[in-house]
């Protein structure tokens, strides 16, 4: 059994750890509220943009509506992997990285794959095995729609030039503070859902200048929105995962501290009993 000084030192150390994990939980909880409100407001807009794109493209009926919808033979692939810059968030980062490696090995086994990393954790691990086309981890230092749009525009330009034939985005979709869903979405070419029912408005709208030109402007906006939604989902998921992880860490530290205090009390009682026994034994020896 460890001596009293060692147990006392461990109890103090665990108490300090509990203060840190509890503080991190509170910080993440505060940030989560703002991030959760943002993604919940963003989703209806993003879904409506996608619905509008599908309806408008379906009414035009062209096989190739834009360079951004052009399907071609897949030889070069870009995978956008969204993680965080910091750890201590449970399996938040490892789940995304695991999914990215799975997609690359199973779907693009004989293809040339490049990776665009958003988040230092993903970049640090994936650069050991794969080609990193770009590291945009600094976006988390100042996460805005403008920064997200800049990345989306760069990817669109590379796709138009033929540098990539397909682009995928892998990220954590926010469900609640305790649950994040690893999501793999096709970013480019834009998949037009031809099976979706086209909503015919009661009003006879006049499109100016025309439907096709409006769609040419709408498609890039849809992509910018899609990427920003993915990043917003990941941002909220990170704080939810960290809050949950730190809550569990605090609970585990509390339980461990209780066990150590019990162990300390038992050891202290045993030491007192042993001293009393020695004193009594010595007194008996003297009296005898």
Phi and psi in degrees as GROMACS dihedral restraints (atoms count N, CA, C in turn):
[ dihedral_restraints ]
;  ai    aj    ak    al  type     phi  dphi    fc
    3     4     5     6     1   -64.1    20    10
    4     5     6     7     1   148.7    20    10
    6     7     8     9     1   -72.9    20    10
    7     8     9    10     1   167.8    20    10
    9    10    11    12     1   -61.3    20    10
   10    11    12    13     1   -37.7    20    10
   12    13    14    15     1   -64.4    20    10
   13    14    15    16     1   -41.6    20    10
   15    16    17    18     1   -65.3    20    10
   16    17    18    19     1   -42.0    20    10
   18    19    20    21     1   -66.1    20    10
   19    20    21    22     1   -42.1    20    10
   21    22    23    24     1   -61.6    20    10
   22    23    24    25     1   -40.0    20    10
   24    25    26    27     1   -64.9    20    10
   25    26    27    28     1   -41.0    20    10
   27    28    29    30     1   -66.4    20    10
   28    29    30    31     1   -39.2    20    10
   30    31    32    33     1   -62.2    20    10
   31    32    33    34     1   -42.7    20    10
   33    34    35    36     1   -64.7    20    10
   34    35    36    37     1   -42.8    20    10
   36    37    38    39     1   -63.0    20    10
   37    38    39    40     1   -44.0    20    10
   39    40    41    42     1   -66.4    20    10
   40    41    42    43     1   -35.0    20    10
   42    43    44    45     1   -61.9    20    10
   43    44    45    46     1   -39.8    20    10
   45    46    47    48     1   -66.4    20    10
   46    47    48    49     1   -40.8    20    10
   48    49    50    51     1   -62.4    20    10
   49    50    51    52     1   -40.5    20    10
   51    52    53    54     1   -60.8    20    10
   52    53    54    55     1   -40.3    20    10
   54    55    56    57     1   -63.6    20    10
   55    56    57    58     1   -39.8    20    10
   57    58    59    60     1   -67.7    20    10
   58    59    60    61     1   -49.8    20    10
   60    61    62    63     1   -64.7    20    10
   61    62    63    64     1   -36.0    20    10
   63    64    65    66     1   -68.6    20    10
   64    65    66    67     1   -38.5    20    10
   66    67    68    69     1   -65.5    20    10
   67    68    69    70     1   -41.7    20    10
   69    70    71    72     1   -64.8    20    10
   70    71    72    73     1   -36.1    20    10
   72    73    74    75     1   -63.4    20    10
   73    74    75    76     1   -43.3    20    10
   75    76    77    78     1   -67.1    20    10
   76    77    78    79     1   -39.5    20    10
   78    79    80    81     1   -63.8    20    10
   79    80    81    82     1   -45.8    20    10
   81    82    83    84     1   -65.0    20    10
   82    83    84    85     1   -35.8    20    10
   84    85    86    87     1   -63.3    20    10
   85    86    87    88     1   -40.1    20    10
   87    88    89    90     1   -66.9    20    10
   88    89    90    91     1   -43.0    20    10
   90    91    92    93     1   -70.4    20    10
   91    92    93    94     1   -33.2    20    10
   93    94    95    96     1   -61.3    20    10
   94    95    96    97     1   -41.4    20    10
   96    97    98    99     1   -57.3    20    10
   97    98    99   100     1   -46.2    20    10
   99   100   101   102     1   -67.5    20    10
  100   101   102   103     1   -43.6    20    10
  102   103   104   105     1   -67.3    20    10
  103   104   105   106     1   -37.5    20    10
  105   106   107   108     1   -66.4    20    10
  106   107   108   109     1   -42.9    20    10
  108   109   110   111     1   -61.0    20    10
  109   110   111   112     1   -39.3    20    10
  111   112   113   114     1   -65.1    20    10
  112   113   114   115     1   -45.4    20    10
  114   115   116   117     1   -72.8    20    10
  115   116   117   118     1   -33.0    20    10
  117   118   119   120     1   -68.5    20    10
  118   119   120   121     1   -30.1    20    10
  120   121   122   123     1   -80.4    20    10
  121   122   123   124     1   -27.5    20    10
  123   124   125   126     1   -77.3    20    10
  124   125   126   127     1   -36.9    20    10
  126   127   128   129     1   -58.7    20    10
  127   128   129   130     1   -47.9    20    10
  129   130   131   132     1   -58.1    20    10
  130   131   132   133     1   -39.3    20    10
  132   133   134   135     1   -64.9    20    10
  133   134   135   136     1   -46.3    20    10
  135   136   137   138     1   -63.0    20    10
  136   137   138   139     1   -41.9    20    10
  138   139   140   141     1   -65.6    20    10
  139   140   141   142     1   -38.0    20    10
  141   142   143   144     1   -68.1    20    10
  142   143   144   145     1   -37.3    20    10
  144   145   146   147     1   -61.6    20    10
  145   146   147   148     1   -44.1    20    10
  147   148   149   150     1   -64.4    20    10
  148   149   150   151     1   -42.0    20    10
  150   151   152   153     1   -63.8    20    10
  151   152   153   154     1   -42.7    20    10
  153   154   155   156     1   -63.8    20    10
  154   155   156   157     1   -41.7    20    10
  156   157   158   159     1   -61.4    20    10
  157   158   159   160     1   -45.3    20    10
  159   160   161   162     1   -63.5    20    10
  160   161   162   163     1   -44.1    20    10
  162   163   164   165     1   -64.2    20    10
  163   164   165   166     1   -44.4    20    10
  165   166   167   168     1   -68.8    20    10
  166   167   168   169     1   -42.2    20    10
  168   169   170   171     1   -68.8    20    10
  169   170   171   172     1   -34.9    20    10
  171   172   173   174     1   -66.8    20    10
  172   173   174   175     1   -33.7    20    10
  174   175   176   177     1   -75.3    20    10
  175   176   177   178     1   -23.8    20    10
  177   178   179   180     1   -79.4    20    10
  178   179   180   181     1   -48.0    20    10
  180   181   182   183     1    79.1    20    10
  181   182   183   184     1    11.2    20    10
  183   184   185   186     1   -73.6    20    10
  184   185   186   187     1   145.3    20    10
  186   187   188   189     1   -69.0    20    10
  187   188   189   190     1   -39.5    20    10
  189   190   191   192     1  -122.2    20    10
  190   191   192   193     1   103.8    20    10
  192   193   194   195     1   -82.5    20    10
  193   194   195   196     1   -29.0    20    10
  195   196   197   198     1  -163.8    20    10
  196   197   198   199     1   163.8    20    10
  198   199   200   201     1   -59.3    20    10
  199   200   201   202     1   -27.8    20    10
  201   202   203   204     1   -76.0    20    10
  202   203   204   205     1   -13.4    20    10
  204   205   206   207     1  -107.4    20    10
  205   206   207   208     1     0.6    20    10
  207   208   209   210     1   -73.2    20    10
  208   209   210   211     1   120.0    20    10
  210   211   212   213     1   -92.1    20    10
  211   212   213   214     1   126.6    20    10
  213   214   215   216     1  -134.6    20    10
  214   215   216   217     1   172.0    20    10
  216   217   218   219     1   -60.7    20    10
  217   218   219   220     1   132.1    20    10
  219   220   221   222     1   -88.7    20    10
  220   221   222   223     1   113.3    20    10
  222   223   224   225     1  -122.2    20    10
  223   224   225   226     1   -38.0    20    10
  225   226   227   228     1  -117.9    20    10
  226   227   228   229     1   128.5    20    10
  228   229   230   231     1  -126.3    20    10
  229   230   231   232     1   140.8    20    10
  231   232   233   234     1  -114.9    20    10
  232   233   234   235     1   126.5    20    10
  234   235   236   237     1  -111.9    20    10
  235   236   237   238     1   119.3    20    10
  237   238   239   240     1   -91.8    20    10
  238   239   240   241     1   115.3    20    10
  240   241   242   243     1  -108.6    20    10
  241   242   243   244     1   119.3    20    10
  243   244   245   246     1  -106.5    20    10
  244   245   246   247     1   112.8    20    10
  246   247   248   249     1  -127.4    20    10
  247   248   249   250     1  -159.7    20    10
  249   250   251   252     1  -115.5    20    10
  250   251   252   253     1   169.7    20    10
  252   253   254   255     1   -85.8    20    10
  253   254   255   256     1   -18.9    20    10
  255   256   257   258     1  -123.8    20    10
  256   257   258   259     1   157.6    20    10
  258   259   260   261     1   -96.3    20    10
  259   260   261   262     1  -145.2    20    10
  261   262   263   264     1    55.5    20    10
  262   263   264   265     1    40.6    20    10
  264   265   266   267     1  -130.0    20    10
  265   266   267   268     1    33.5    20    10
  267   268   269   270     1    65.2    20    10
  268   269   270   271     1  -134.9    20    10
  270   271   272   273     1   -93.4    20    10
  271   272   273   274     1    16.6    20    10
  273   274   275   276     1   -53.3    20    10
  274   275   276   277     1   -52.8    20    10
  276   277   278   279     1   -78.0    20    10
  277   278   279   280     1   -43.3    20    10
  279   280   281   282     1   -63.1    20    10
  280   281   282   283     1   -33.7    20    10
  282   283   284   285     1   -66.0    20    10
  283   284   285   286     1   -40.3    20    10
  285   286   287   288     1   -68.3    20    10
  286   287   288   289     1   -44.4    20    10
  288   289   290   291     1   -62.7    20    10
  289   290   291   292     1   -42.3    20    10
  291   292   293   294     1   -60.7    20    10
  292   293   294   295     1   -42.3    20    10
  294   295   296   297     1   -66.3    20    10
  295   296   297   298     1   -40.2    20    10
  297   298   299   300     1   -62.1    20    10
  298   299   300   301     1   -45.8    20    10
  300   301   302   303     1   -63.1    20    10
  301   302   303   304     1   -39.4    20    10
  303   304   305   306     1   -63.1    20    10
  304   305   306   307     1   -45.3    20    10
  306   307   308   309     1   -62.5    20    10
  307   308   309   310     1   -44.8    20    10
  309   310   311   312     1   -62.6    20    10
  310   311   312   313     1   -44.9    20    10
  312   313   314   315     1   -74.6    20    10
  313   314   315   316     1   -33.5    20    10
  315   316   317   318     1   -92.3    20    10
  316   317   318   319     1   -42.4    20    10
  318   319   320   321     1   -91.3    20    10
  319   320   321   322     1   -27.1    20    10
  321   322   323   324     1  -129.2    20    10
  322   323   324   325     1    44.6    20    10
  324   325   326   327     1   -58.0    20    10
  325   326   327   328     1   -42.4    20    10
  327   328   329   330     1  -108.3    20    10
  328   329   330   331     1    20.7    20    10
  330   331   332   333     1  -108.6    20    10
  331   332   333   334     1   162.3    20    10
  333   334   335   336     1   -85.9    20    10
  334   335   336   337     1   118.5    20    10
  336   337   338   339     1  -114.3    20    10
  337   338   339   340     1   128.7    20    10
  339   340   341   342     1  -115.5    20    10
  340   341   342   343     1   154.3    20    10
  342   343   344   345     1  -124.7    20    10
  343   344   345   346     1   133.0    20    10
  345   346   347   348     1  -105.8    20    10
  346   347   348   349     1   114.3    20    10
  348   349   350   351     1   -98.2    20    10
  349   350   351   352     1   134.9    20    10
  351   352   353   354     1  -122.7    20    10
  352   353   354   355     1    98.1    20    10
  354   355   356   357     1   127.0    20    10
  355   356   357   358     1   127.4    20    10
  357   358   359   360     1   -65.0    20    10
  358   359   360   361     1   -34.1    20    10
  360   361   362   363     1   -63.1    20    10
  361   362   363   364     1   -43.0    20    10
  363   364   365   366     1   -68.7    20    10
  364   365   366   367     1   -40.7    20    10
  366   367   368   369     1   -64.3    20    10
  367   368   369   370     1   -44.0    20    10
  369   370   371   372     1   -61.5    20    10
  370   371   372   373     1   -35.2    20    10
  372   373   374   375     1   -87.0    20    10
  373   374   375   376     1   -42.4    20    10
  375   376   377   378     1   -74.5    20    10
  376   377   378   379     1   -27.7    20    10
  378   379   380   381     1   -66.8    20    10
  379   380   381   382     1   -15.6    20    10
  381   382   383   384     1   -71.9    20    10
  382   383   384   385     1   -25.6    20    10
  384   385   386   387     1  -122.2    20    10
  385   386   387   388     1   -21.5    20    10
  387   388   389   390     1  -127.4    20    10
  388   389   390   391     1   162.6    20    10
  390   391   392   393     1   -79.4    20    10
  391   392   393   394     1   122.6    20    10
  393   394   395   396     1   -93.8    20    10
  394   395   396   397     1   109.7    20    10
  396   397   398   399     1   -71.2    20    10
  397   398   399   400     1   -35.6    20    10
  399   400   401   402     1  -162.7    20    10
  400   401   402   403     1   143.0    20    10
  402   403   404   405     1  -115.2    20    10
  403   404   405   406     1   110.1    20    10
  405   406   407   408     1  -109.8    20    10
  406   407   408   409     1    33.0    20    10
  408   409   410   411     1   -63.2    20    10
  409   410   411   412     1   -25.9    20    10
  411   412   413   414     1   -65.9    20    10
  412   413   414   415     1   -11.3    20    10
  414   415   416   417     1   -61.2    20    10
  415   416   417   418     1   -28.3    20    10
  417   418   419   420     1   -71.8    20    10
  418   419   420   421     1   -16.2    20    10
  420   421   422   423     1   -71.1    20    10
  421   422   423   424     1   -27.2    20    10
  423   424   425   426     1  -150.8    20    10
  424   425   426   427     1    76.4    20    10
  426   427   428   429     1   -77.4    20    10
  427   428   429   430     1   110.7    20    10
  429   430   431   432     1  -138.0    20    10
  430   431   432   433     1   164.4    20    10
  432   433   434   435     1   -64.2    20    10
  433   434   435   436     1   -34.6    20    10
  435   436   437   438     1   -62.6    20    10
  436   437   438   439     1   -43.4    20    10
  438   439   440   441     1   -67.6    20    10
  439   440   441   442     1   -40.6    20    10
  441   442   443   444     1   -63.6    20    10
  442   443   444   445     1   -41.5    20    10
  444   445   446   447     1   -64.0    20    10
  445   446   447   448     1   -37.3    20    10
  447   448   449   450     1   -59.9    20    10
  448   449   450   451     1   -44.3    20    10
  450   451   452   453     1   -64.3    20    10
  451   452   453   454     1   -44.3    20    10
  453   454   455   456     1   -60.4    20    10
  454   455   456   457     1   -42.2    20    10
  456   457   458   459     1   -64.7    20    10
  457   458   459   460     1   -40.6    20    10
  459   460   461   462     1   -62.5    20    10
  460   461   462   463     1   -42.2    20    10
  462   463   464   465     1   -66.0    20    10
  463   464   465   466     1   -41.3    20    10
  465   466   467   468     1   -61.6    20    10
  466   467   468   469     1   -42.3    20    10
  468   469   470   471     1   -63.8    20    10
  469   470   471   472     1   -42.6    20    10
  471   472   473   474     1   -62.9    20    10
  472   473   474   475     1   -37.4    20    10
  474   475   476   477     1   -68.2    20    10
  475   476   477   478     1   -42.8    20    10
  477   478   479   480     1   -62.7    20    10
  478   479   480   481     1   -37.0    20    10
  480   481   482   483     1   -75.6    20    10
  481   482   483   484     1    -7.9    20    10
  483   484   485   486     1    87.6    20    10
  484   485   486   487     1    10.0    20    10
  486   487   488   489     1   -66.6    20    10
  487   488   489   490     1   -35.1    20    10
  489   490   491   492     1  -128.4    20    10
  490   491   492   493     1   143.5    20    10
  492   493   494   495     1   -98.0    20    10
  493   494   495   496     1   -18.1    20    10
  495   496   497   498     1  -155.3    20    10
  496   497   498   499     1   144.5    20    10
  498   499   500   501     1  -130.1    20    10
  499   500   501   502     1   131.0    20    10
  501   502   503   504     1  -120.3    20    10
  502   503   504   505     1   150.7    20    10
  504   505   506   507     1  -122.1    20    10
  505   506   507   508     1   128.1    20    10
  507   508   509   510     1  -121.6    20    10
  508   509   510   511     1   124.3    20    10
  510   511   512   513     1  -156.5    20    10
  511   512   513   514     1   173.6    20    10
  513   514   515   516     1   -94.3    20    10
  514   515   516   517     1   121.5    20    10
  516   517   518   519     1   -88.6    20    10
  517   518   519   520     1   133.3    20    10
  519   520   521   522     1   -79.0    20    10
  520   521   522   523     1   126.9    20    10
  522   523   524   525     1  -111.3    20    10
  523   524   525   526     1   -55.9    20    10
  525   526   527   528     1  -155.6    20    10
  526   527   528   529     1  -177.8    20    10
  528   529   530   531     1   -59.5    20    10
  529   530   531   532     1   -29.7    20    10
  531   532   533   534     1   -98.8    20    10
  532   533   534   535     1    -9.9    20    10
  534   535   536   537     1  -130.5    20    10
  535   536   537   538     1   125.2    20    10
  537   538   539   540     1  -126.1    20    10
  538   539   540   541     1   133.7    20    10
  540   541   542   543     1  -104.7    20    10
  541   542   543   544     1   117.8    20    10
  543   544   545   546     1   -68.3    20    10
  544   545   546   547     1   122.5    20    10
  546   547   548   549     1  -121.4    20    10
  547   548   549   550     1   135.9    20    10
  549   550   551   552     1  -120.3    20    10
  550   551   552   553     1   113.1    20    10
  552   553   554   555     1  -121.9    20    10
  553   554   555   556     1   146.6    20    10
  555   556   557   558     1   -82.1    20    10
  556   557   558   559     1   125.2    20    10
  558   559   560   561     1   -93.9    20    10
  559   560   561   562     1   -47.0    20    10
  561   562   563   564     1  -139.9    20    10
  562   563   564   565     1   145.7    20    10
  564   565   566   567     1   -66.3    20    10
  565   566   567   568     1   155.5    20    10
  567   568   569   570     1   -64.2    20    10
  568   569   570   571     1   123.9    20    10
  570   571   572   573     1   -85.3    20    10
  571   572   573   574     1   113.7    20    10
  573   574   575   576     1   -89.1    20    10
  574   575   576   577     1   120.9    20    10
  576   577   578   579     1   -81.7    20    10
  577   578   579   580     1    97.2    20    10
  579   580   581   582     1   -74.4    20    10
  580   581   582   583     1   -16.6    20    10
  582   583   584   585     1   -84.1    20    10
  583   584   585   586     1   -15.6    20    10
  585   586   587   588     1   -68.8    20    10
  586   587   588   589     1   136.5    20    10
  588   589   590   591     1   -65.4    20    10
  589   590   591   592     1   127.9    20    10
  591   592   593   594     1   -79.6    20    10
  592   593   594   595     1   123.5    20    10
  594   595   596   597     1   -82.9    20    10
  595   596   597   598     1   117.3    20    10
  597   598   599   600     1   -95.8    20    10
  598   599   600   601     1   115.3    20    10
  600   601   602   603     1   -70.7    20    10
  601   602   603   604     1   152.3    20    10
  603   604   605   606     1   -69.7    20    10
  604   605   606   607     1   -28.8    20    10
  606   607   608   609     1   -87.1    20    10
  607   608   609   610     1   140.1    20    10
  609   610   611   612     1   -87.0    20    10
  610   611   612   613     1    96.2    20    10
  612   613   614   615     1   -76.8    20    10
  613   614   615   616     1   147.7    20    10
  615   616   617   618     1  -105.2    20    10
  616   617   618   619     1   120.1    20    10
  618   619   620   621     1   -93.7    20    10
  619   620   621   622     1   126.9    20    10
  621   622   623   624     1  -128.8    20    10
  622   623   624   625     1   122.2    20    10
  624   625   626   627     1   -76.2    20    10
  625   626   627   628     1   -41.8    20    10
  627   628   629   630     1  -164.8    20    10
  628   629   630   631     1   170.1    20    10
  630   631   632   633     1   -60.1    20    10
  631   632   633   634     1   -42.1    20    10
  633   634   635   636     1   -66.5    20    10
  634   635   636   637     1   -41.9    20    10
  636   637   638   639     1   -67.8    20    10
  637   638   639   640     1   -36.5    20    10
  639   640   641   642     1   -63.6    20    10
  640   641   642   643     1   -41.7    20    10
  642   643   644   645     1   -65.3    20    10
  643   644   645   646     1   -37.5    20    10
  645   646   647   648     1   -59.2    20    10
  646   647   648   649     1   -34.1    20    10
  648   649   650   651     1   -83.3    20    10
  649   650   651   652     1   -30.6    20    10
  651   652   653   654     1   -74.5    20    10
  652   653   654   655     1   -35.8    20    10
  654   655   656   657     1   -60.1    20    10
  655   656   657   658     1   -49.6    20    10
  657   658   659   660     1   -60.5    20    10
  658   659   660   661     1   -37.3    20    10
  660   661   662   663     1   -63.2    20    10
  661   662   663   664     1   -39.1    20    10
  663   664   665   666     1   -63.1    20    10
  664   665   666   667     1   -41.8    20    10
  666   667   668   669     1   -66.2    20    10
  667   668   669   670     1   -41.9    20    10
  669   670   671   672     1   -60.3    20    10
  670   671   672   673     1   -42.4    20    10
  672   673   674   675     1   -66.2    20    10
  673   674   675   676     1   -40.7    20    10
  675   676   677   678     1   -61.6    20    10
  676   677   678   679     1   -44.8    20    10
  678   679   680   681     1   -68.8    20    10
  679   680   681   682     1   -40.8    20    10
  681   682   683   684     1   -63.7    20    10
  682   683   684   685     1   -37.5    20    10
  684   685   686   687     1   -64.4    20    10
  685   686   687   688     1   -42.2    20    10
  687   688   689   690     1   -61.9    20    10
  688   689   690   691     1   -43.8    20    10
  690   691   692   693     1   -67.7    20    10
  691   692   693   694     1   -38.1    20    10
  693   694   695   696     1   -66.0    20    10
  694   695   696   697     1   -39.6    20    10
  696   697   698   699     1   -59.2    20    10
  697   698   699   700     1   -47.1    20    10
  699   700   701   702     1   -64.6    20    10
  700   701   702   703     1   -38.9    20    10
  702   703   704   705     1   -62.4    20    10
  703   704   705   706     1   -45.8    20    10
  705   706   707   708     1   -68.4    20    10
  706   707   708   709     1   -39.2    20    10
  708   709   710   711     1   -62.4    20    10
  709   710   711   712     1   -39.4    20    10
  711   712   713   714     1   -59.6    20    10
  712   713   714   715     1   -47.4    20    10
  714   715   716   717     1   -68.9    20    10
  715   716   717   718     1   -34.9    20    10
  717   718   719   720     1   -65.5    20    10
  718   719   720   721     1   -43.6    20    10
  720   721   722   723     1   -65.8    20    10
  721   722   723   724     1   -41.6    20    10
  723   724   725   726     1   -68.5    20    10
  724   725   726   727     1   -39.5    20    10
  726   727   728   729     1   -61.6    20    10
  727   728   729   730     1   -44.3    20    10
  729   730   731   732     1   -65.5    20    10
  730   731   732   733     1   -43.7    20    10
  732   733   734   735     1   -63.6    20    10
  733   734   735   736     1   -42.7    20    10
  735   736   737   738     1   -70.8    20    10
  736   737   738   739     1   -31.2    20    10
  738   739   740   741     1   -65.0    20    10
  739   740   741   742     1   -44.4    20    10
  741   742   743   744     1   -65.5    20    10
  742   743   744   745     1   -39.8    20    10
  744   745   746   747     1   -63.5    20    10
  745   746   747   748     1   -40.4    20    10
  747   748   749   750     1   -64.9    20    10
  748   749   750   751     1   -43.0    20    10
  750   751   752   753     1   -62.7    20    10
  751   752   753   754     1   -43.0    20    10
  753   754   755   756     1   -64.8    20    10
  754   755   756   757     1   -39.7    20    10
  756   757   758   759     1   -66.0    20    10
  757   758   759   760     1   -37.8    20    10
  759   760   761   762     1   -62.3    20    10
  760   761   762   763     1   -45.8    20    10
  762   763   764   765     1   -62.7    20    10
  763   764   765   766     1   -42.1    20    10
  765   766   767   768     1   -65.9    20    10
  766   767   768   769     1   -38.4    20    10
  768   769   770   771     1   -64.8    20    10
  769   770   771   772     1   -39.0    20    10
  771   772   773   774     1   -62.7    20    10
  772   773   774   775     1   -43.3    20    10
  774   775   776   777     1   -63.2    20    10
  775   776   777   778     1   -41.5    20    10
  777   778   779   780     1   -67.5    20    10
  778   779   780   781     1   -36.9    20    10
  780   781   782   783     1   -65.6    20    10
  781   782   783   784     1   -38.4    20    10
  783   784   785   786     1   -65.1    20    10
  784   785   786   787     1   -43.4    20    10
  786   787   788   789     1   -63.0    20    10
  787   788   789   790     1   -40.5    20    10
  789   790   791   792     1   -63.6    20    10
  790   791   792   793     1   -44.5    20    10
  792   793   794   795     1   -63.9    20    10
  793   794   795   796     1   -39.3    20    10
  795   796   797   798     1   -65.4    20    10
  796   797   798   799     1   -44.4    20    10
  798   799   800   801     1   -64.3    20    10
  799   800   801   802     1   -40.4    20    10
  801   802   803   804     1   -65.1    20    10
  802   803   804   805     1   -42.4    20    10
  804   805   806   807     1   -64.3    20    10
  805   806   807   808     1   -39.3    20    10
  807   808   809   810     1   -65.1    20    10
  808   809   810   811     1   -39.1    20    10
  810   811   812   813     1   -65.7    20    10
  811   812   813   814     1   -41.2    20    10
  813   814   815   816     1   -64.7    20    10
  814   815   816   817     1   -45.0    20    10
  816   817   818   819     1   -60.5    20    10
  817   818   819   820     1   -41.5    20    10
  819   820   821   822     1   -64.4    20    10
  820   821   822   823     1   -40.6    20    10
  822   823   824   825     1   -64.8    20    10
  823   824   825   826     1   -42.1    20    10
  825   826   827   828     1   -62.5    20    10
  826   827   828   829     1   -42.1    20    10
  828   829   830   831     1   -62.2    20    10
  829   830   831   832     1   -41.5    20    10
  831   832   833   834     1   -65.7    20    10
  832   833   834   835     1   -40.3    20    10
  834   835   836   837     1   -64.6    20    10
  835   836   837   838     1   -46.3    20    10
  837   838   839   840     1   -61.7    20    10
  838   839   840   841     1   -43.6    20    10
  840   841   842   843     1   -61.7    20    10
  841   842   843   844     1   -40.6    20    10
  843   844   845   846     1   -67.2    20    10
  844   845   846   847     1   -39.5    20    10
  846   847   848   849     1   -64.5    20    10
  847   848   849   850     1   -40.8    20    10
  849   850   851   852     1   -63.3    20    10
  850   851   852   853     1   -39.9    20    10
  852   853   854   855     1   -65.4    20    10
  853   854   855   856     1   -38.9    20    10
  855   856   857   858     1   -70.0    20    10
  856   857   858   859     1   -40.4    20    10
  858   859   860   861     1   -70.9    20    10
  859   860   861   862     1   -29.2    20    10
